[in-house]
Amino acid sequence: MALKGNLRDFSTTQLLNLVNLARKTGLLVIQGQTDTARLYFREGKLIHANIGNADGHLADMLLKAGKLSAEQAQMIQTRAGMQSDKQLGLALMSAGYVTQEDIVQSVKKHMLDIVYTLFSWNQGDFQFDQNLLPSDDRIAVPINLENVIMEGSRRIQESEQLQDELPDLTSVALRFTDNPDARLRNVNLSVEEWRVISFINPRNTIKQIAQSNGMDDFQIRKIVYGMLQAGLVELARPEGMAAPAVGGRRGGVEKPPAVKRSVVERLITRIKRI
């Protein structure tokens, strides 16, 4: 008999604890307000996950993890045809695009990003069906749930604090503080932070920057808050927000302004070398 309920009565943390302690094998489906998440487990370990319309294609995972460029991912998806993820992974390794470790870490990141998003869901119907597993063409990477549960619980607390600091992501932009080039030379930034910096533009909201980099609200808040504390950036009102867009603009993400172009071009060059 399937386990059914609502997150109002049985939280994500409790669900994962149940799966972990009972060493469950099967599929957990959570229907949220806007998306549906599907988590597969084998003997209490998470092995595959997808959310919404995205089916978790390997090329998408590698792109999001920064192991492939957008052009490479598009080319691979076009040429791959009906290749399974396992076949595609072997082909990419043979061609020298990625390593086995790149694939494993990208799949793990994809799954963990989904699970950590679910910790913020406080309502939604769920159902657990035993012994349902992903298709054999998927790359299954087992992840122990103990650390996931602990990290998820920590993120809930941290997310609440970050939301107090940056409550609105849709109507706030970022701008560099004075002399950003000198400041950036003295700070060690992660690949994700460099990518955020490359999209800083008076017209881009923080939410748009997050979407362009495949980040959720927690990730972008954490990165932006760190940059604010380091004095690298300042909050600003997006240019043109008060008035309708001119010239048929669709609200897409803008490239960095010319005044900062030399700085940002160097940053992008450095990202490509990482």
matplotlib code that plots the C-alpha trace (Angstrom):
import matplotlib.pyplot as plt

x = [0.0, 1.4, 2.2, 0.2, -0.1, 0.5, 3.6, 1.5, 1.3, 4.5, 7.5, 10.2, 12.6, 10.3, 9.8, 13.5, 14.0, 11.4, 13.0, 16.4, 15.6, 13.3, 15.8, 13.0, 13.2, 10.8, 9.6, 8.5, 6.4, 5.7, 3.2, 3.9, 2.1, 3.9, 6.1, 6.2, 9.3, 10.2, 12.8, 14.0, 15.5, 17.3, 17.6, 17.3, 19.7, 18.7, 19.7, 17.9, 15.7, 13.9, 11.5, 9.0, 9.2, 13.0, 13.7, 17.3, 19.1, 22.9, 23.8, 21.7, 23.3, 26.8, 25.8, 24.4, 27.5, 29.7, 31.3, 29.9, 29.3, 25.8, 27.0, 28.4, 25.3, 23.1, 25.3, 25.4, 21.6, 21.0, 23.5, 22.7, 19.3, 18.0, 21.2, 20.7, 22.5, 24.9, 25.7, 26.1, 28.4, 30.7, 30.8, 31.6, 34.4, 35.8, 35.8, 37.6, 34.8, 34.4, 35.8, 33.9, 34.2, 32.7, 29.7, 29.3, 29.6, 27.2, 24.6, 25.0, 24.7, 21.5, 19.9, 20.9, 19.7, 16.3, 16.2, 17.3, 14.6, 12.0, 13.0, 11.4, 8.1, 5.6, 2.6, 2.0, 0.6, 3.1, 3.0, 5.6, 5.3, 7.6, 10.0, 9.6, 13.0, 14.3, 14.8, 18.0, 19.3, 19.6, 22.9, 22.1, 24.5, 23.7, 23.6, 23.4, 20.4, 21.9, 24.1, 21.3, 18.9, 21.4, 22.3, 18.7, 17.8, 20.7, 19.7, 16.1, 17.5, 20.1, 17.5, 15.2, 18.1, 19.1, 15.5, 15.3, 18.5, 17.3, 13.6, 12.9, 14.9, 12.6, 12.9, 16.5, 19.6, 23.4, 26.1, 29.8, 31.2, 34.1, 37.2, 35.8, 38.9, 41.2, 38.8, 38.3, 42.0, 42.2, 39.2, 39.1, 35.7, 34.1, 33.1, 29.5, 30.4, 32.4, 29.3, 27.1, 29.5, 29.6, 25.8, 25.9, 24.1, 21.8, 19.0, 19.3, 17.4, 18.9, 16.2, 17.2, 20.8, 19.9, 17.8, 20.5, 22.9, 20.4, 20.5, 17.6, 16.7, 18.8, 22.0, 21.7, 20.9, 23.9, 26.3, 24.9, 24.9, 28.6, 29.5, 27.6, 29.5, 32.8, 32.0, 32.2, 28.6, 25.8, 22.0, 20.3, 17.0, 16.9, 17.1, 13.8, 11.7, 9.4, 8.7, 7.7, 10.5, 11.4, 12.3, 10.5, 12.7, 11.4, 13.0, 15.8, 19.1, 21.4, 25.1, 27.3, 27.4, 30.2, 31.7, 32.4, 33.1, 36.8, 36.5, 33.8, 35.5, 38.6, 36.3, 34.7, 38.1, 39.1, 35.8, 36.6, 40.0, 38.6]
y = [0.0, 3.4, 6.0, 9.2, 12.5, 16.2, 18.2, 20.2, 17.1, 15.2, 17.3, 16.6, 16.0, 13.4, 11.7, 11.4, 10.1, 7.5, 6.4, 6.3, 4.5, 1.9, 1.5, 2.0, 1.3, 3.1, 6.4, 9.5, 11.9, 15.4, 17.6, 21.2, 24.4, 24.8, 21.8, 18.0, 16.4, 12.7, 11.1, 7.5, 5.5, 2.2, 0.7, 4.1, 5.9, 8.6, 7.4, 9.7, 12.9, 15.2, 18.1, 19.9, 19.3, 18.7, 15.0, 15.3, 14.9, 14.4, 17.2, 19.6, 18.4, 18.9, 22.4, 23.4, 22.1, 24.2, 21.1, 22.0, 25.3, 26.1, 25.6, 22.2, 21.1, 22.2, 20.4, 17.2, 17.2, 17.7, 14.9, 12.5, 11.5, 8.5, 7.8, 7.0, 9.0, 6.0, 5.9, 9.6, 9.7, 7.1, 9.0, 12.3, 10.6, 9.0, 12.3, 14.0, 16.4, 15.3, 12.8, 10.1, 12.3, 15.2, 13.1, 11.7, 15.1, 16.8, 14.1, 14.5, 18.2, 17.9, 15.6, 17.6, 20.9, 19.3, 17.8, 21.0, 22.9, 20.5, 21.4, 24.8, 23.3, 23.4, 22.2, 19.7, 16.2, 13.3, 9.6, 6.9, 3.7, 0.9, -0.9, 1.7, 2.5, 4.8, 3.4, 1.5, 4.2, 6.7, 7.2, 6.3, 7.8, 6.6, 9.4, 8.8, 10.6, 11.3, 14.2, 15.4, 15.7, 17.5, 19.9, 20.5, 21.4, 23.8, 25.4, 26.0, 28.1, 29.8, 30.5, 32.2, 34.5, 35.3, 36.0, 38.6, 40.2, 39.9, 39.6, 40.7, 39.3, 40.4, 44.2, 44.6, 44.7, 44.7, 47.2, 47.2, 49.3, 51.7, 50.2, 46.7, 45.4, 46.1, 44.5, 41.4, 40.8, 40.4, 38.1, 34.3, 33.6, 30.3, 29.5, 30.2, 33.7, 34.5, 33.6, 35.8, 38.7, 38.2, 39.0, 42.1, 44.9, 47.7, 46.2, 42.6, 41.8, 39.3, 36.9, 37.1, 36.5, 33.4, 32.1, 32.7, 30.7, 27.9, 28.8, 28.7, 31.5, 30.1, 29.8, 33.3, 34.9, 33.2, 34.4, 38.0, 38.3, 37.3, 39.8, 42.5, 41.7, 41.8, 45.2, 44.0, 45.0, 47.2, 46.8, 49.0, 49.6, 48.0, 50.6, 51.1, 49.1, 52.0, 52.6, 50.2, 48.7, 50.7, 49.3, 45.9, 44.6, 41.4, 41.7, 39.3, 39.3, 42.1, 42.0, 44.0, 47.8, 49.2, 51.1, 47.7, 45.7, 45.5, 44.1, 41.6, 40.4, 39.5, 37.7, 35.7, 34.8, 33.6, 31.5, 29.8, 28.8, 27.2]
z = [0.0, -1.0, 1.7, 1.1, 2.8, 2.8, 3.7, 6.2, 8.3, 7.4, 6.4, 3.9, 6.8, 8.3, 4.9, 4.3, 7.8, 7.2, 3.9, 5.5, 8.7, 7.0, 4.1, 1.7, -2.1, -4.3, -5.7, -3.7, -5.7, -4.2, -5.9, -5.0, -5.8, -9.2, -9.7, -9.2, -7.8, -8.2, -5.9, -6.4, -3.5, -3.2, 0.3, 1.9, -0.4, -3.0, -6.5, -8.9, -8.9, -11.3, -10.9, -13.1, -16.9, -16.7, -17.0, -15.7, -19.0, -18.4, -20.8, -18.7, -15.5, -16.9, -18.1, -14.8, -13.0, -15.3, -17.0, -20.4, -22.1, -23.4, -27.0, -26.1, -24.3, -27.2, -29.7, -27.6, -27.1, -30.9, -31.9, -29.1, -30.5, -28.6, -26.7, -23.0, -20.3, -19.8, -23.5, -23.6, -20.5, -22.1, -25.4, -23.6, -21.6, -24.7, -26.5, -23.6, -22.8, -19.2, -16.7, -14.8, -11.7, -13.5, -14.3, -10.8, -9.2, -11.7, -11.1, -7.3, -7.5, -9.7, -7.1, -4.1, -5.6, -6.0, -2.5, -0.8, -2.7, -1.2, 2.3, 1.7, 0.6, 3.5, 1.6, -1.2, -1.6, -1.5, -2.3, -1.9, -4.0, -3.1, -5.5, -8.3, -9.8, -12.6, -16.0, -16.6, -19.0, -16.1, -14.2, -10.6, -8.0, -4.4, -1.8, 2.0, 3.4, 6.9, 5.6, 3.3, 6.2, 8.4, 5.6, 4.6, 8.2, 8.4, 5.2, 6.5, 9.3, 7.1, 4.4, 6.9, 8.0, 4.4, 3.5, 6.2, 4.8, 1.1, 1.1, -2.5, -5.4, -8.3, -7.9, -6.8, -9.0, -8.2, -9.0, -8.4, -5.7, -6.4, -8.0, -8.4, -10.2, -7.3, -4.8, -6.9, -7.2, -3.4, -2.9, -3.7, -5.3, -6.3, -9.9, -9.0, -7.6, -10.7, -12.8, -10.8, -11.2, -15.0, -15.1, -12.9, -14.8, -13.7, -15.7, -14.3, -11.1, -8.7, -9.7, -13.3, -12.5, -10.5, -13.4, -15.9, -13.7, -12.8, -9.1, -6.6, -4.2, -1.4, -3.5, -5.0, -1.6, 0.0, -2.8, -3.0, 0.8, 0.9, -1.8, 0.0, 3.2, 1.3, -0.1, -3.7, -4.7, -3.7, -4.0, -6.6, -8.2, -11.7, -14.5, -16.3, -13.8, -13.1, -16.8, -19.6, -21.6, -24.7, -28.1, -27.7, -24.9, -23.4, -19.9, -20.7, -19.0, -20.2, -20.8, -18.4, -19.1, -21.1, -18.1, -16.4, -19.6, -19.3, -15.8, -16.6, -19.8, -17.7, -15.2, -18.0, -19.4, -15.9, -15.6, -18.9, -17.6, -14.5]

ax = plt.figure().add_subplot(projection="3d")
ax.plot(x, y, z, "-o")
ax.set_aspect("equal")
plt.show()
